[in-house]
């Protein structure tokens, strides 16, 4: 497993540097902008796309066939991609929480309840964004499963439209962290775990 993660790390360093730059730009815009939550949620979308891009490179380089000669199970190959997505999402959540927390303090609008509400929403969006497309990719391949990517984009865009109804100018919250938000965040984590399981099942049955 360590070797698979190291391989993906080298690939990200070579092919995915632009993701870091784009995420930084959107974090800066969300810091300087108004209540448009699309700029807050978009880095989550990038993290959801990251393992998809890695899968695309694997397919084009015939890595999927070559990996069958190595002492790795298909479950481990799938798990490596999910761990990459998980680590990327954790990094984005921490960075976004820091940026938005600083913004709220500077605006004089910081409250623990408001900050927790934002983080619960972020966890929900992050887990769903990473979960939707990957089972289709492992079952059908990257090209045929690409339509799931557009569904993921729609989820993030929809969340960015709904969120301003909860948030008011400059992230002043009307909502409080409640049972519903906690349930949504827990459901997002559950969807991620289910997606992981389905990807393992689909990839084990797929002919390479």
N, C-alpha and C positions, 0 to 999 in steps of 0.2 A: 504493500500500500504506500509506503514511504517513497518508493521509486516512482509510482504513478503520480503522486502529488508533485514530486520534484520535476518530472517531465512536463506536467501542466504549468508549473511555475516558470520553467525556461520558455515555454511557448508564450505565456502571457508577457514575459519580459520582451520578447522579440516582436510579437504581433499585436499586442493589446495595450500598448502604452497610451494610445489615444484615448482609451476609456478613462484613464486617470485624469487626463487633461479636461475631457468633457465633463466629468463628474465635478472637478474643481470649479469649472466655469459655472455650472448650474448651482453649486453651493454658494458661489459668490453672488449670483443673480438673486437667489432666494434670500440672501442676507441683506442685499441692497433694495430688493423689490417690495411689492405690496403683498396683499393676501393671496395672490395666485399660488395655489399649492402645487401646481404642476411642476414648478421648479424644485420644490422640496421632494416630490415623489419620483422625479425622473431618474435620479441616480440609482434608485431601486430597480428600475427597468433595465438600466445598463448592467447591473449585477446579474439580473435574470438572463440577459443575452450572452454574458461572458461564457458560461459553459456550453451554450449553443454554438458559439464561434469556435471554441476548442474542439467540439465534436465535428464541426465542418472541416477543420484542418486535419483531424484524425482520418476522416473519410477520404479526403482528397489525397492524402499521403499513403493510403492503404494501411494505416496503422491498425485499423480494426481487424484486418486479416492477420497482420504480423503478430498482434497481441496474443493470438491463439497458440503461438509457439512459446510463449513465456509462462512462467509459473504464477499466473494471476487468474483468478476466477472471474467470470463475467460480473458477478455481484461486486467484486472489488473494483472493477473498471467503472461500473456505474457509480459506486459509492465515492470514488475519487472526484467525479464531476460534481456530485452533490455537496461534498465537503468544500470544494473550491467555491461553489456558489454560497454556501453557508458562511465561510470565512469572509468573503467579499461583502455579504450583506451585513455582517456584524461590524465590519470596518465602516461601512456607509452609515449604519445606524449611529455609531459612536460619533462620527464626524458631523452628521446632520444634527444630532442632539447637542453637540458642543456649539455649532454655529447658531442654531436657533435659540439655544439658551442664552448665548451672549447677546443676540439681537433683542430678545425679550428684556434682558437686564438693561440694555442701553435705551430701550424705549420706555422703560419704567413699567412694563406690563408683565414682568415675571411673576408667576405663581406656580407652586409645586403641582397643583391640580391641572393647570393648563399645560405644563410641561409633560406631565404623565399622559395626558390625553393625546398630545402630539406623538409621543413615543409609542403608545398603543396603536394608533393609526398607522404609524410607520412600520411597526412589526407586522400588522395585518397585510399592508400593501407589499412589503418585502417578501414575505413568505409566499403569498399568492403569485406574485410576479415570477418567482423562481420555480413555481410548481407546475404551471399550466402547460408549458411547451415541452418539457423534457421527456415525459412518457411517450409523446407522439414521436419525438426524435429517435428515441431508442427502439421504438416499434417499427417505424416506417422509414427511418433515415432522415437526414437533415433536410434534403430538398422537399420530400413529400410531406414532412411534418412542419414545414415552415409556416403554414397557415395558422398554427397554434401561436406562433410569435405575434401575429397580428391581433389575436384575441388578447394576448398579454398587454399589448399596447393599448387596446380598448379599455382594459381593466384599469390601467394606470390613469388614462385620460378621464375615464368616468369618475375615478376617485378624486381627481383634481377638480372636477366640476362640483362634486357633492361636498367636498371639504369646506369650501368657502361659506357654505350655509351654516356650518358648525363654527367656523372661525370668523371673527370680525376683524376689521382693519388692524394690520400689523400684528397678527397672531394674538389678538385679545380673544380669549375663549369664552363662549357662552356655555359650552358643555363642560361637564366634569367627568373625570374617569369613573365610569359606573360599571355595573355588571354587564351591560350589553357590550361595551367596548372591550372589557376583559374577555368575554366569551368570543368576540370576533377575533381577538388576537390569539386566543387559544385554538380557535378553529383554523386560523391560518397556519399555525404550527402543525396541527393535525393534518391539514391538507398537504403540507410539505412532506410529512412522514409517509402519507398515503402515496404521494407522487413518487417518492423514493422507492417504496415497495413495488409499485406498478412497473416502474422502469426496470427494476431487477427482473421481475417476472417476464416482461416483454422481451428484454434483451437476451435472456436465457433461451427463449423460444425462437429468436430471430436467426435466419440463415445468413451468414456473412459470406 
